[in-house]
Amino acid sequence: MQLKEDKVFYTRTPKQKHTIRNISTCQHGAACLSILTDEKYFQGSFENLRKVRKAGVKCPLLCKEFVIDEWQICYARSIGADAVLLIAAVLTDMDLKYLLRICKELGLTALIEVHDENEMERVLRIDDVQLIGINNRSLETFIVDTSNTKMLLEKHGNAIREKGILVVGESGLFNPEDVAYVQNAGVSAI
C-alpha cells in the first residue's frame, strides 16, 4: 500500500487484478473497506491498516488476515480495525465461538467466511453470528464460481433470514452483472 496525497492505493498480489480506491470512497457510499493485512499469501501488512486509519478514513475497516489466534484480533483492534475476517475453513467450531467472543468483547464485528455447504451449516449452528461472507473462490482449486452464492442461499437463505444475518458476497465480482447476480441471490453487501 502506498499513500499519495489523498489516495489510498489498495492492491493484491501482482498476479491478481488490483483495485485503486480513493479515501473518499467511504464518503461516496462504501459501508466498509477491506484491508489486506496477510503478508505470507497476499503481500499485505498490518501497517496497511494503520496507514489507512491514520489517513483519515472514517468508515469501518475490515482486517483481512488469516486469523487463528486472539492476539491478531487484539492487535487489529489496537491499530484501527472495526471488523475482522474469520475463515470457517481454517477454524474449528470451538475456535470460531471463542474468537467471536473476543471480537464482541473488543467491540469488533466478525465477518465469518464460508466456501461450501458444510461450512455454512457449521456457522449457522453458532450463536451471535452477524455477518457471513460467501467466498466464490474454491480454496482447493482457486476456481471462482458465483453460482456458489446462489446455491448456498437457496439452501440456507431462510435460516439466515430468521437469524437476521447479513450476507456479504466475496470473490469473482468483476462487473455490474456479477454484482446483480449475487444481489438477486440474496447478498446484502459486496
Backbone torsions as a table, in degrees:
resi	resn	phi	psi	omega
1	MET	NA	140.2	177.6
2	GLN	-128.1	142.7	172.8
3	LEU	-104.6	130.8	178.7
4	LYS	-141.6	114.5	-176.2
5	GLU	52.0	-119.3	-176.1
6	ASP	-103.2	23.6	-176.3
7	LYS	-118.5	146.1	171.2
8	VAL	-109.1	125.0	176.4
9	PHE	-97.7	114.5	-174.5
10	TYR	-111.7	118.6	-176.6
11	THR	-131.9	157.7	171.1
12	ARG	-98.1	-157.3	-179.9
13	THR	-68.7	157.9	-179.1
14	PRO	-58.7	-25.3	-178.1
15	LYS	-79.1	-18.2	-177.9
16	GLN	-98.0	161.0	173.3
17	LYS	-63.9	149.1	179.5
18	HIS	-121.9	162.0	-178.9
19	THR	-125.3	136.8	173.7
20	ILE	-107.4	124.7	-179.1
21	ARG	-121.0	138.5	176.3
22	ASN	-83.3	144.2	176.4
23	ILE	-54.4	-32.1	-179.1
24	SER	-72.8	1.6	178.1
25	THR	-52.2	-41.8	-179.8
26	CYS	-63.4	-36.4	179.4
27	GLN	-71.3	-17.0	-178.8
28	HIS	-105.7	19.5	169.8
29	GLY	118.0	-12.2	178.4
30	ALA	-67.2	131.4	180.0
31	ALA	-83.2	-21.1	-175.5
32	CYS	-164.9	150.8	172.9
33	LEU	-114.7	134.4	177.1
34	SER	-94.1	122.1	-176.0
35	ILE	-113.8	119.1	178.0
36	LEU	-68.2	123.6	177.6
37	THR	-119.8	-13.3	-180.0
38	ASP	-69.7	123.0	-178.6
39	GLU	-84.2	-44.4	-170.8
40	LYS	-62.3	-47.1	-173.3
41	TYR	-101.4	-26.2	-173.7
42	PHE	-123.8	8.8	178.8
43	GLN	53.1	33.7	174.6
44	GLY	-93.6	-172.4	174.8
45	SER	-165.2	157.4	175.3
46	PHE	-63.6	-25.6	177.4
47	GLU	-61.8	-32.6	175.8
48	ASN	-57.0	-47.9	-179.2
49	LEU	-61.9	-46.0	179.5
50	ARG	-59.6	-44.3	-178.6
51	LYS	-64.8	-41.3	179.8
52	VAL	-64.6	-44.6	179.3
53	ARG	-63.0	-43.9	-179.4
54	LYS	-68.7	-21.0	179.7
55	ALA	-75.2	-5.7	175.4
56	GLY	102.0	9.8	177.6
57	VAL	-64.8	126.7	-175.9
58	LYS	-96.9	-23.6	-177.5
59	CYS	-75.5	163.0	179.8
60	PRO	-59.2	145.8	178.3
61	LEU	-116.0	129.1	176.6
62	LEU	-96.1	124.6	175.7
63	CYS	-82.9	111.1	-176.8
64	LYS	-97.7	93.0	-172.9
65	GLU	-138.8	153.9	171.8
66	PHE	-80.6	84.8	-176.0
67	VAL	-76.6	123.5	176.8
68	ILE	-131.4	-3.3	-176.3
69	ASP	-146.0	149.6	-176.6
70	GLU	-63.5	-27.9	-179.2
71	TRP	-60.9	-33.0	179.5
72	GLN	-64.6	-38.4	178.9
73	ILE	-67.8	-46.1	179.2
74	CYS	-61.0	-44.1	-179.6
75	TYR	-66.2	-43.7	178.7
76	ALA	-57.4	-43.5	179.2
77	ARG	-63.3	-41.3	-176.1
78	SER	-65.7	-22.6	-179.4
79	ILE	-107.3	11.0	169.8
80	GLY	116.3	3.7	178.7
81	ALA	-71.1	144.4	174.5
82	ASP	-107.1	-17.7	-177.9
83	ALA	-149.0	156.3	176.4
84	VAL	-132.2	156.4	177.3
85	LEU	-95.8	127.3	173.8
86	LEU	-117.7	120.4	-174.6
87	ILE	-98.8	113.6	-176.4
88	ALA	-58.3	-31.8	-177.4
89	ALA	-64.9	-23.8	-176.9
90	VAL	-110.3	1.0	-178.0
91	LEU	-123.8	142.7	173.8
92	THR	-75.0	167.2	176.8
93	ASP	-60.5	-41.5	179.2
94	MET	-62.2	-42.2	178.1
95	ASP	-63.6	-43.7	178.8
96	LEU	-58.6	-46.7	-179.9
97	LYS	-61.8	-44.1	-179.7
98	TYR	-64.4	-47.8	-178.5
99	LEU	-67.6	-33.5	173.8
100	LEU	-61.3	-41.5	179.1
101	ARG	-64.2	-40.5	177.5
102	ILE	-62.1	-45.0	178.7
103	CYS	-57.5	-47.4	-178.8
104	LYS	-60.3	-44.2	179.9
105	GLU	-62.5	-31.4	-178.5
106	LEU	-92.9	-0.4	-179.7
107	GLY	76.1	24.9	178.7
108	LEU	-101.2	149.9	172.0
109	THR	-94.4	140.2	177.0
110	ALA	-106.7	125.7	170.7
111	LEU	-96.4	111.9	-178.3
112	ILE	-96.0	119.9	-175.4
113	GLU	-93.8	131.7	175.5
114	VAL	-123.4	155.9	-179.9
115	HIS	-121.9	-20.9	-174.1
116	ASP	-150.0	179.1	-175.6
117	GLU	-63.7	-41.4	179.2
118	ASN	-59.1	-47.2	179.3
119	GLU	-64.4	-40.1	178.7
120	MET	-61.3	-45.3	179.7
121	GLU	-62.4	-41.6	177.9
122	ARG	-60.4	-48.0	-176.1
123	VAL	-66.4	-37.7	-179.3
124	LEU	-68.0	-17.3	176.5
125	ARG	-84.1	-5.9	-178.0
126	ILE	-95.8	133.9	177.8
127	ASP	-75.1	156.1	172.8
128	ASP	71.0	16.3	174.7
129	VAL	-76.4	128.5	179.9
130	GLN	-108.2	-34.3	-176.0
131	LEU	-131.4	131.3	172.0
132	ILE	-120.8	128.1	174.4
133	GLY	-101.7	127.2	176.5
134	ILE	-99.4	113.0	180.0
135	ASN	-90.1	124.3	-178.9
136	ASN	-85.4	0.7	179.0
137	ARG	-99.9	123.5	176.7
138	SER	-68.0	131.2	177.3
139	LEU	-72.4	-21.3	-179.5
140	GLU	-83.9	-43.7	-175.0
141	THR	-108.4	-16.2	-174.5
142	PHE	64.9	12.3	175.3
143	ILE	-77.0	138.0	180.0
144	VAL	-101.4	131.2	179.4
145	ASP	-143.5	104.3	-177.3
146	THR	-67.6	-15.1	176.5
147	SER	-67.6	-14.6	174.7
148	ASN	-58.1	-43.3	179.0
149	THR	-61.6	-48.3	-178.7
150	LYS	-61.3	-44.8	-179.1
151	MET	-61.3	-46.4	-178.7
152	LEU	-66.4	-37.2	-179.5
153	LEU	-76.2	-30.5	174.3
154	GLU	-63.7	-38.9	-177.4
155	LYS	-81.5	-32.4	-170.8
156	HIS	-123.9	5.8	-176.6
157	GLY	-58.6	-41.3	-179.5
158	ASN	-62.4	-45.6	179.9
159	ALA	-63.8	-39.2	179.4
160	ILE	-64.1	-45.8	179.1
161	ARG	-64.4	-41.7	179.6
162	GLU	-59.9	-35.0	-179.6
163	LYS	-86.6	-6.5	179.7
164	GLY	71.1	28.5	-178.6
165	ILE	-86.4	135.2	173.7
166	LEU	-89.0	144.0	-178.2
167	VAL	-112.7	132.5	178.5
168	VAL	-109.5	130.2	175.4
169	GLY	-85.0	132.7	-176.7
170	GLU	-130.6	138.2	172.3
171	SER	70.0	138.7	175.4
172	GLY	80.4	15.3	-179.2
173	LEU	-105.7	90.7	-171.4
174	PHE	-105.5	-16.0	-175.9
175	ASN	-149.5	172.0	-178.8
176	PRO	-58.1	-31.3	179.2
177	GLU	-66.6	-41.1	177.3
178	ASP	-62.1	-43.5	-179.8
179	VAL	-64.0	-45.6	178.9
180	ALA	-60.5	-39.4	-179.4
181	TYR	-59.5	-48.9	-177.8
182	VAL	-74.7	-31.2	175.9
183	GLN	-64.6	-43.3	178.4
184	ASN	-64.1	-27.8	177.6
185	ALA	-74.9	-20.5	177.5
186	GLY	125.1	9.3	179.0
187	VAL	-73.5	138.9	-179.7
188	SER	-94.1	-23.2	-175.9
189	ALA	-153.2	160.1	175.2
190	ILE	-129.8	NA	NA
